[in-house]
Amino acid sequence: MKLNCIIDTCSCIYLSNTEYRQKSLLKYLNDKASLNYSGEVHLELRDHSDKNLPVFIQNNKLRIIPNKFSINDYEKRMLGSTLVSRKKKENKGEVDNFLISVDQIHYFKKNSVIFITDDEKAINGVLNNWLDSFPVIKVWTSYEVILFLYAESIIPSKDIALELIKYIINFTAPETNLRSPETTTKFINILNKYNKRIENISKLLN
């Protein structure tokens, strides 16, 4: 059974630009998961068509419309107002993806939904008080995708998995000489955390 994943724009970009054996991690994930997103993320992906995104991820068929309430009604219930499409700093793509996830779980009765996002500001901001209320929605970043692909033996070794973690860190980070000490420490901590998780997978599955 394929995973049910609702994926956001930044994660699509990160995974599309991270490759193993000349195939992007997004394509590997697509082989194992049903990838979908909100209408707002569909617009964002079209806006970022220059970011090495594969054609399949921009397919209109991946766009989900909620059924229990309209997306505007959901936004009003969550935030008290509707969000403006394509407006910077409103996190409409992440919010709408979250609402789609809730709709998938509690209207369609999906067993689980994986909410994939690398937007820390949204997770620590507008979504901070909401995700914990729906524990059946599992939150992944691109790093968790790498853990999953390693556990599924698509990524064949822990060394390669760790190198892919490093690649995403470097892809998303400022140039080394432009990083603040705080940023450097943050990325070292990320690398150490996921190295431990990769080791745990190796101990149980290899």
PyMOL commands that set and color helices and strands:
alter all, ss='L'
color gray80, all
select helices_A, chain A and resi 9-16+25-32+39-47+55-58+60-62+71-79+92-106+120-124+131-133+142-151+158-172+176-178+181-205
alter helices_A, ss='H'
color red, helices_A
select strands_A, chain A and resi 3-7+19-20+23-24+33-36+113-116+137-140
alter strands_A, ss='S'
color yellow, strands_A
deselect
rebuild
show_as cartoon
